[in-house]
Amino acid sequence: MNTRRAFGAFGLATLASLTWRTPAFAQGGYPGKPVKVVVTYTPGGANDITARIYSHLLTERLKQSFIVENRPGASGITGTTSVARSEPDGYTLLLGAGGTMTINPGLFPSLSYDSQKDFEPVGLAARSPLVVVVPPSLPVKDVRELIAYAKSRPEGISYASPGAGTPLHLAGELFTHRAGVKTLHVPYKGSAPALNDLMAGRVDVMFDVLGSSIEFVRAGRLRALAVTSLQRSRHLPDVPTLDEQGLKDFDVTSWFGFFAPTGTPREIIAVLNAELAKVASTQDAKDKLAPLGMDPASSTPDQLRMLVQTEQARWKELIRSANIRLE
């Protein structure tokens, strides 16, 4: 009888231990204190706004504060490194983006973090295509005409970006390579001065995030020639994709996703992933991201891991072949 009782007690203890390790139990115990969400850029940008939208909705769902902390600097390296070195307990998260997770590894040989080894992907949060915009004074109505126009001019065409090494710069380089045209990259210190010169006709074209150009397109101050995703955007449904206009499989999007330091328990990753997917499915998230030209997105951790691997390989090859260097 004592033996049976001993085994019974052992069984209950084992069951309790297994229960502790399940996502259901983790959901009951995590989060038990405020969660910090690090944004690697200054307040007010798409990264910051997306983080605040999700943090607010996660706070409502999990009844615990998700607090955004802005840690800008060094092309996103400062904040990203801080999360990589944080305690892997689920209480420090990174809102990662394509630039920090997939482009920086190709631009900075001595990068202080490894985006594939130092982080556990949690899940996507938001996604948006870029938009190819030109001033109304440029005599082109679609991408085929833009390519023909570039090939007809010995100097080719100029394209603006908010800075060398940014995703918008690399999208322009990818277009240059795929379209077989000559281009001159004109980097600016931010999107606002780049857009001002574009609308004034001082540069020919820009690959821009949808949120910053869409109102200028609607007002007629810019002409949208294409979006860079494989599907059209619900925000500009009449604008065709580059793929539709002959640049097959051209697929470049701006995306944000949540990451945790490597070693974060899988149970916590599972809880966060499930909650992110639920937030992404809400009309609230859809409505709040719309002004940014973005849409909620969700993924499994493995799908986000594969996205980082695939894009990092693509951008590293483009950076090498185009000899892009930051001085």
Contacts in CASP RR format, 6 or more apart in sequence:
PFRMAT RR
TARGET T0000
AUTHOR 0000-0000-0000
METHOD contacts of the structure
MODEL  1
MNTRRAFGAFGLATLASLTWRTPAFAQGGYPGKPVKVVVTYTPGGANDIT
ARIYSHLLTERLKQSFIVENRPGASGITGTTSVARSEPDGYTLLLGAGGT
MTINPGLFPSLSYDSQKDFEPVGLAARSPLVVVVPPSLPVKDVRELIAYA
KSRPEGISYASPGAGTPLHLAGELFTHRAGVKTLHVPYKGSAPALNDLMA
GRVDVMFDVLGSSIEFVRAGRLRALAVTSLQRSRHLPDVPTLDEQGLKDF
DVTSWFGFFAPTGTPREIIAVLNAELAKVASTQDAKDKLAPLGMDPASST
PDQLRMLVQTEQARWKELIRSANIRLE
19 25 0 8 1.000
21 267 0 8 1.000
22 267 0 8 1.000
23 267 0 8 1.000
23 270 0 8 1.000
23 271 0 8 1.000
23 274 0 8 1.000
25 267 0 8 1.000
26 265 0 8 1.000
26 267 0 8 1.000
26 268 0 8 1.000
26 270 0 8 1.000
26 271 0 8 1.000
27 271 0 8 1.000
30 90 0 8 1.000
30 267 0 8 1.000
30 268 0 8 1.000
30 271 0 8 1.000
31 62 0 8 1.000
31 64 0 8 1.000
31 90 0 8 1.000
31 91 0 8 1.000
32 64 0 8 1.000
33 64 0 8 1.000
33 91 0 8 1.000
34 64 0 8 1.000
34 65 0 8 1.000
34 66 0 8 1.000
34 67 0 8 1.000
34 91 0 8 1.000
35 58 0 8 1.000
35 64 0 8 1.000
35 65 0 8 1.000
35 66 0 8 1.000
35 67 0 8 1.000
35 90 0 8 1.000
35 91 0 8 1.000
35 92 0 8 1.000
35 93 0 8 1.000
36 67 0 8 1.000
36 69 0 8 1.000
36 91 0 8 1.000
36 92 0 8 1.000
36 93 0 8 1.000
37 51 0 8 1.000
37 54 0 8 1.000
37 55 0 8 1.000
37 66 0 8 1.000
37 67 0 8 1.000
37 68 0 8 1.000
37 69 0 8 1.000
37 93 0 8 1.000
37 94 0 8 1.000
37 95 0 8 1.000
37 258 0 8 1.000
38 69 0 8 1.000
38 71 0 8 1.000
38 79 0 8 1.000
38 80 0 8 1.000
38 82 0 8 1.000
38 83 0 8 1.000
38 92 0 8 1.000
38 93 0 8 1.000
38 94 0 8 1.000
38 95 0 8 1.000
39 47 0 8 1.000
39 48 0 8 1.000
39 51 0 8 1.000
39 68 0 8 1.000
39 69 0 8 1.000
39 70 0 8 1.000
39 71 0 8 1.000
39 95 0 8 1.000
40 47 0 8 1.000
40 71 0 8 1.000
40 72 0 8 1.000
40 73 0 8 1.000
40 76 0 8 1.000
40 77 0 8 1.000
40 78 0 8 1.000
40 79 0 8 1.000
40 80 0 8 1.000
40 94 0 8 1.000
40 95 0 8 1.000
40 96 0 8 1.000
40 97 0 8 1.000
40 100 0 8 1.000
41 47 0 8 1.000
41 48 0 8 1.000
41 70 0 8 1.000
41 72 0 8 1.000
41 76 0 8 1.000
42 48 0 8 1.000
42 70 0 8 1.000
42 72 0 8 1.000
43 70 0 8 1.000
46 209 0 8 1.000
46 211 0 8 1.000
46 254 0 8 1.000
46 256 0 8 1.000
46 292 0 8 1.000
46 294 0 8 1.000
47 95 0 8 1.000
47 96 0 8 1.000
47 97 0 8 1.000
47 256 0 8 1.000
48 68 0 8 1.000
48 70 0 8 1.000
49 292 0 8 1.000
50 95 0 8 1.000
50 125 0 8 1.000
50 126 0 8 1.000
50 256 0 8 1.000
50 289 0 8 1.000
50 292 0 8 1.000
50 294 0 8 1.000
51 68 0 8 1.000
51 95 0 8 1.000
51 256 0 8 1.000
52 68 0 8 1.000
53 285 0 8 1.000
53 288 0 8 1.000
53 289 0 8 1.000
54 66 0 8 1.000
54 95 0 8 1.000
54 125 0 8 1.000
54 258 0 8 1.000
54 276 0 8 1.000
54 279 0 8 1.000
54 285 0 8 1.000
55 66 0 8 1.000
55 67 0 8 1.000
55 68 0 8 1.000
56 66 0 8 1.000
57 279 0 8 1.000
57 282 0 8 1.000
57 284 0 8 1.000
57 285 0 8 1.000
58 66 0 8 1.000
58 275 0 8 1.000
58 276 0 8 1.000
58 279 0 8 1.000
59 65 0 8 1.000
59 66 0 8 1.000
61 275 0 8 1.000
61 278 0 8 1.000
61 279 0 8 1.000
62 275 0 8 1.000
71 78 0 8 1.000
71 79 0 8 1.000
71 82 0 8 1.000
72 78 0 8 1.000
72 79 0 8 1.000
73 79 0 8 1.000
75 99 0 8 1.000
75 100 0 8 1.000
75 104 0 8 1.000
75 107 0 8 1.000
75 108 0 8 1.000
75 165 0 8 1.000
76 100 0 8 1.000
76 104 0 8 1.000
77 100 0 8 1.000
77 104 0 8 1.000
77 108 0 8 1.000
77 111 0 8 1.000
77 112 0 8 1.000
77 113 0 8 1.000
79 94 0 8 1.000
80 94 0 8 1.000
80 96 0 8 1.000
80 100 0 8 1.000
80 101 0 8 1.000
80 104 0 8 1.000
80 113 0 8 1.000
80 115 0 8 1.000
81 112 0 8 1.000
81 113 0 8 1.000
83 92 0 8 1.000
83 93 0 8 1.000
83 94 0 8 1.000
83 119 0 8 1.000
83 259 0 8 1.000
83 260 0 8 1.000
83 261 0 8 1.000
84 112 0 8 1.000
84 113 0 8 1.000
84 114 0 8 1.000
84 118 0 8 1.000
84 119 0 8 1.000
84 261 0 8 1.000
84 262 0 8 1.000
85 261 0 8 1.000
86 92 0 8 1.000
86 261 0 8 1.000
87 261 0 8 1.000
88 120 0 8 1.000
88 260 0 8 1.000
88 261 0 8 1.000
88 262 0 8 1.000
88 263 0 8 1.000
88 264 0 8 1.000
88 265 0 8 1.000
89 264 0 8 1.000
89 265 0 8 1.000
89 268 0 8 1.000
90 260 0 8 1.000
90 261 0 8 1.000
90 264 0 8 1.000
90 265 0 8 1.000
90 268 0 8 1.000
90 272 0 8 1.000
92 260 0 8 1.000
92 261 0 8 1.000
93 122 0 8 1.000
93 258 0 8 1.000
93 259 0 8 1.000
93 260 0 8 1.000
93 272 0 8 1.000
94 119 0 8 1.000
94 258 0 8 1.000
94 259 0 8 1.000
94 260 0 8 1.000
95 125 0 8 1.000
95 256 0 8 1.000
95 257 0 8 1.000
95 258 0 8 1.000
96 256 0 8 1.000
96 257 0 8 1.000
96 258 0 8 1.000
96 259 0 8 1.000
97 167 0 8 1.000
97 254 0 8 1.000
97 255 0 8 1.000
97 256 0 8 1.000
97 257 0 8 1.000
98 167 0 8 1.000
98 254 0 8 1.000
98 255 0 8 1.000
98 311 0 8 1.000
99 166 0 8 1.000
99 167 0 8 1.000
100 115 0 8 1.000
101 115 0 8 1.000
101 119 0 8 1.000
101 259 0 8 1.000
101 308 0 8 1.000
101 311 0 8 1.000
101 312 0 8 1.000
102 115 0 8 1.000
102 308 0 8 1.000
102 311 0 8 1.000
102 312 0 8 1.000
102 314 0 8 1.000
102 315 0 8 1.000
103 165 0 8 1.000
103 166 0 8 1.000
103 167 0 8 1.000
103 170 0 8 1.000
103 315 0 8 1.000
103 319 0 8 1.000
104 111 0 8 1.000
104 115 0 8 1.000
105 111 0 8 1.000
105 114 0 8 1.000
105 115 0 8 1.000
105 312 0 8 1.000
105 316 0 8 1.000
106 312 0 8 1.000
106 315 0 8 1.000
106 316 0 8 1.000
106 319 0 8 1.000
107 165 0 8 1.000
107 319 0 8 1.000
107 324 0 8 1.000
107 326 0 8 1.000
108 326 0 8 1.000
113 119 0 8 1.000
115 308 0 8 1.000
115 312 0 8 1.000
116 305 0 8 1.000
116 308 0 8 1.000
116 309 0 8 1.000
116 312 0 8 1.000
117 262 0 8 1.000
118 261 0 8 1.000
118 262 0 8 1.000
119 259 0 8 1.000
119 260 0 8 1.000
119 261 0 8 1.000
119 262 0 8 1.000
120 259 0 8 1.000
120 260 0 8 1.000
120 261 0 8 1.000
120 262 0 8 1.000
120 263 0 8 1.000
120 264 0 8 1.000
120 269 0 8 1.000
120 301 0 8 1.000
121 257 0 8 1.000
121 258 0 8 1.000
121 259 0 8 1.000
121 301 0 8 1.000
121 302 0 8 1.000
121 304 0 8 1.000
121 305 0 8 1.000
121 308 0 8 1.000
122 257 0 8 1.000
122 258 0 8 1.000
122 259 0 8 1.000
122 260 0 8 1.000
122 269 0 8 1.000
122 272 0 8 1.000
122 273 0 8 1.000
122 276 0 8 1.000
122 301 0 8 1.000
122 304 0 8 1.000
123 257 0 8 1.000
123 258 0 8 1.000
123 272 0 8 1.000
123 273 0 8 1.000
123 276 0 8 1.000
123 298 0 8 1.000
123 299 0 8 1.000
123 300 0 8 1.000
123 301 0 8 1.000
123 303 0 8 1.000
123 304 0 8 1.000
124 255 0 8 1.000
124 256 0 8 1.000
124 257 0 8 1.000
124 276 0 8 1.000
124 280 0 8 1.000
124 297 0 8 1.000
124 298 0 8 1.000
124 299 0 8 1.000
124 303 0 8 1.000
124 304 0 8 1.000
124 307 0 8 1.000
125 256 0 8 1.000
125 257 0 8 1.000
125 258 0 8 1.000
125 276 0 8 1.000
125 280 0 8 1.000
125 296 0 8 1.000
125 297 0 8 1.000
125 298 0 8 1.000
126 255 0 8 1.000
126 256 0 8 1.000
126 257 0 8 1.000
126 280 0 8 1.000
126 289 0 8 1.000
126 292 0 8 1.000
126 294 0 8 1.000
126 295 0 8 1.000
126 296 0 8 1.000
126 297 0 8 1.000
127 253 0 8 1.000
127 254 0 8 1.000
127 255 0 8 1.000
127 256 0 8 1.000
127 294 0 8 1.000
127 295 0 8 1.000
127 297 0 8 1.000
128 209 0 8 1.000
128 210 0 8 1.000
128 211 0 8 1.000
128 233 0 8 1.000
128 253 0 8 1.000
128 254 0 8 1.000
128 255 0 8 1.000
128 292 0 8 1.000
128 293 0 8 1.000
128 294 0 8 1.000
128 295 0 8 1.000
129 210 0 8 1.000
129 227 0 8 1.000
129 228 0 8 1.000
129 229 0 8 1.000
129 233 0 8 1.000
129 241 0 8 1.000
129 252 0 8 1.000
129 253 0 8 1.000
129 254 0 8 1.000
130 167 0 8 1.000
130 168 0 8 1.000
130 171 0 8 1.000
130 207 0 8 1.000
130 208 0 8 1.000
130 209 0 8 1.000
130 210 0 8 1.000
130 227 0 8 1.000
130 228 0 8 1.000
130 252 0 8 1.000
130 253 0 8 1.000
130 254 0 8 1.000
131 207 0 8 1.000
131 208 0 8 1.000
131 209 0 8 1.000
131 210 0 8 1.000
131 213 0 8 1.000
131 214 0 8 1.000
131 217 0 8 1.000
131 224 0 8 1.000
131 226 0 8 1.000
131 227 0 8 1.000
131 228 0 8 1.000
131 233 0 8 1.000
131 236 0 8 1.000
131 239 0 8 1.000
132 143 0 8 1.000
132 146 0 8 1.000
132 175 0 8 1.000
132 205 0 8 1.000
132 206 0 8 1.000
132 207 0 8 1.000
132 224 0 8 1.000
132 225 0 8 1.000
132 226 0 8 1.000
132 227 0 8 1.000
132 228 0 8 1.000
132 242 0 8 1.000
133 198 0 8 1.000
133 205 0 8 1.000
133 206 0 8 1.000
133 208 0 8 1.000
133 213 0 8 1.000
133 216 0 8 1.000
133 217 0 8 1.000
133 222 0 8 1.000
133 223 0 8 1.000
133 224 0 8 1.000
133 225 0 8 1.000
134 140 0 8 1.000
134 146 0 8 1.000
134 198 0 8 1.000
134 204 0 8 1.000
134 205 0 8 1.000
134 206 0 8 1.000
134 222 0 8 1.000
134 223 0 8 1.000
134 225 0 8 1.000
135 198 0 8 1.000
135 199 0 8 1.000
135 200 0 8 1.000
135 201 0 8 1.000
135 204 0 8 1.000
135 222 0 8 1.000
135 223 0 8 1.000
136 220 0 8 1.000
136 221 0 8 1.000
136 222 0 8 1.000
136 223 0 8 1.000
137 201 0 8 1.000
138 146 0 8 1.000
138 149 0 8 1.000
138 201 0 8 1.000
138 204 0 8 1.000
138 205 0 8 1.000
138 223 0 8 1.000
139 145 0 8 1.000
139 149 0 8 1.000
140 146 0 8 1.000
140 148 0 8 1.000
140 149 0 8 1.000
140 225 0 8 1.000
141 223 0 8 1.000
141 225 0 8 1.000
142 225 0 8 1.000
142 226 0 8 1.000
142 240 0 8 1.000
142 245 0 8 1.000
143 225 0 8 1.000
143 226 0 8 1.000
143 242 0 8 1.000
143 245 0 8 1.000
143 246 0 8 1.000
143 247 0 8 1.000
144 245 0 8 1.000
144 246 0 8 1.000
146 157 0 8 1.000
146 205 0 8 1.000
146 225 0 8 1.000
147 179 0 8 1.000
147 180 0 8 1.000
147 181 0 8 1.000
149 157 0 8 1.000
150 156 0 8 1.000
150 157 0 8 1.000
150 179 0 8 1.000
150 181 0 8 1.000
150 182 0 8 1.000
150 183 0 8 1.000
151 181 0 8 1.000
155 182 0 8 1.000
155 184 0 8 1.000
156 181 0 8 1.000
156 182 0 8 1.000
156 183 0 8 1.000
156 184 0 8 1.000
157 181 0 8 1.000
157 182 0 8 1.000
157 183 0 8 1.000
157 184 0 8 1.000
157 204 0 8 1.000
157 205 0 8 1.000
158 183 0 8 1.000
158 184 0 8 1.000
158 185 0 8 1.000
158 186 0 8 1.000
158 203 0 8 1.000
158 204 0 8 1.000
158 205 0 8 1.000
159 172 0 8 1.000
159 175 0 8 1.000
159 183 0 8 1.000
159 184 0 8 1.000
159 185 0 8 1.000
159 186 0 8 1.000
159 203 0 8 1.000
159 204 0 8 1.000
159 205 0 8 1.000
159 206 0 8 1.000
159 207 0 8 1.000
160 186 0 8 1.000
160 187 0 8 1.000
160 188 0 8 1.000
160 194 0 8 1.000
160 195 0 8 1.000
160 197 0 8 1.000
160 198 0 8 1.000
160 203 0 8 1.000
160 205 0 8 1.000
160 206 0 8 1.000
161 168 0 8 1.000
161 169 0 8 1.000
161 172 0 8 1.000
161 185 0 8 1.000
161 186 0 8 1.000
161 187 0 8 1.000
161 188 0 8 1.000
161 194 0 8 1.000
161 206 0 8 1.000
161 207 0 8 1.000
162 168 0 8 1.000
162 169 0 8 1.000
162 187 0 8 1.000
162 188 0 8 1.000
162 189 0 8 1.000
162 190 0 8 1.000
162 191 0 8 1.000
162 194 0 8 1.000
163 169 0 8 1.000
163 187 0 8 1.000
163 188 0 8 1.000
163 189 0 8 1.000
163 190 0 8 1.000
164 185 0 8 1.000
164 187 0 8 1.000
164 324 0 8 1.000
164 326 0 8 1.000
165 324 0 8 1.000
165 326 0 8 1.000
167 252 0 8 1.000
167 254 0 8 1.000
168 191 0 8 1.000
168 206 0 8 1.000
168 207 0 8 1.000
168 208 0 8 1.000
168 209 0 8 1.000
169 185 0 8 1.000
169 187 0 8 1.000
169 324 0 8 1.000
170 315 0 8 1.000
170 318 0 8 1.000
170 319 0 8 1.000
170 324 0 8 1.000
171 207 0 8 1.000
171 228 0 8 1.000
171 252 0 8 1.000
172 183 0 8 1.000
172 185 0 8 1.000
172 207 0 8 1.000
173 185 0 8 1.000
173 318 0 8 1.000
173 322 0 8 1.000
173 324 0 8 1.000
174 250 0 8 1.000
174 252 0 8 1.000
174 318 0 8 1.000
175 181 0 8 1.000
175 183 0 8 1.000
175 207 0 8 1.000
175 242 0 8 1.000
175 247 0 8 1.000
175 250 0 8 1.000
176 182 0 8 1.000
176 183 0 8 1.000
176 322 0 8 1.000
177 318 0 8 1.000
177 321 0 8 1.000
177 322 0 8 1.000
178 247 0 8 1.000
178 250 0 8 1.000
179 247 0 8 1.000
186 194 0 8 1.000
186 197 0 8 1.000
186 203 0 8 1.000
188 194 0 8 1.000
188 197 0 8 1.000
191 208 0 8 1.000
191 209 0 8 1.000
191 212 0 8 1.000
194 203 0 8 1.000
194 206 0 8 1.000
194 208 0 8 1.000
195 206 0 8 1.000
195 208 0 8 1.000
195 212 0 8 1.000
195 213 0 8 1.000
195 216 0 8 1.000
195 222 0 8 1.000
197 203 0 8 1.000
198 205 0 8 1.000
198 206 0 8 1.000
198 222 0 8 1.000
199 216 0 8 1.000
199 221 0 8 1.000
199 222 0 8 1.000
205 225 0 8 1.000
206 213 0 8 1.000
207 228 0 8 1.000
207 252 0 8 1.000
209 254 0 8 1.000
209 292 0 8 1.000
209 293 0 8 1.000
210 227 0 8 1.000
210 233 0 8 1.000
210 235 0 8 1.000
210 236 0 8 1.000
210 254 0 8 1.000
210 292 0 8 1.000
210 293 0 8 1.000
210 294 0 8 1.000
211 235 0 8 1.000
211 291 0 8 1.000
211 292 0 8 1.000
211 293 0 8 1.000
211 294 0 8 1.000
213 222 0 8 1.000
213 224 0 8 1.000
214 235 0 8 1.000
214 236 0 8 1.000
214 293 0 8 1.000
216 222 0 8 1.000
217 223 0 8 1.000
217 224 0 8 1.000
217 236 0 8 1.000
224 236 0 8 1.000
224 239 0 8 1.000
225 239 0 8 1.000
226 239 0 8 1.000
226 240 0 8 1.000
226 241 0 8 1.000
226 242 0 8 1.000
226 244 0 8 1.000
226 245 0 8 1.000
227 233 0 8 1.000
227 236 0 8 1.000
227 239 0 8 1.000
227 240 0 8 1.000
227 241 0 8 1.000
227 242 0 8 1.000
228 241 0 8 1.000
228 242 0 8 1.000
228 250 0 8 1.000
228 251 0 8 1.000
228 252 0 8 1.000
228 253 0 8 1.000
229 241 0 8 1.000
229 251 0 8 1.000
229 252 0 8 1.000
229 253 0 8 1.000
230 241 0 8 1.000
230 243 0 8 1.000
230 249 0 8 1.000
230 251 0 8 1.000
231 241 0 8 1.000
232 239 0 8 1.000
232 240 0 8 1.000
232 241 0 8 1.000
233 239 0 8 1.000
233 293 0 8 1.000
234 295 0 8 1.000
235 290 0 8 1.000
235 293 0 8 1.000
241 250 0 8 1.000
242 250 0 8 1.000
243 249 0 8 1.000
243 250 0 8 1.000
243 251 0 8 1.000
254 294 0 8 1.000
255 297 0 8 1.000
255 307 0 8 1.000
257 304 0 8 1.000
258 272 0 8 1.000
258 276 0 8 1.000
260 268 0 8 1.000
260 269 0 8 1.000
260 272 0 8 1.000
269 301 0 8 1.000
273 300 0 8 1.000
273 301 0 8 1.000
276 298 0 8 1.000
277 298 0 8 1.000
279 285 0 8 1.000
279 296 0 8 1.000
280 296 0 8 1.000
280 297 0 8 1.000
280 298 0 8 1.000
281 296 0 8 1.000
281 298 0 8 1.000
282 296 0 8 1.000
285 296 0 8 1.000
286 295 0 8 1.000
286 296 0 8 1.000
289 295 0 8 1.000
289 296 0 8 1.000
299 307 0 8 1.000
318 324 0 8 1.000
END
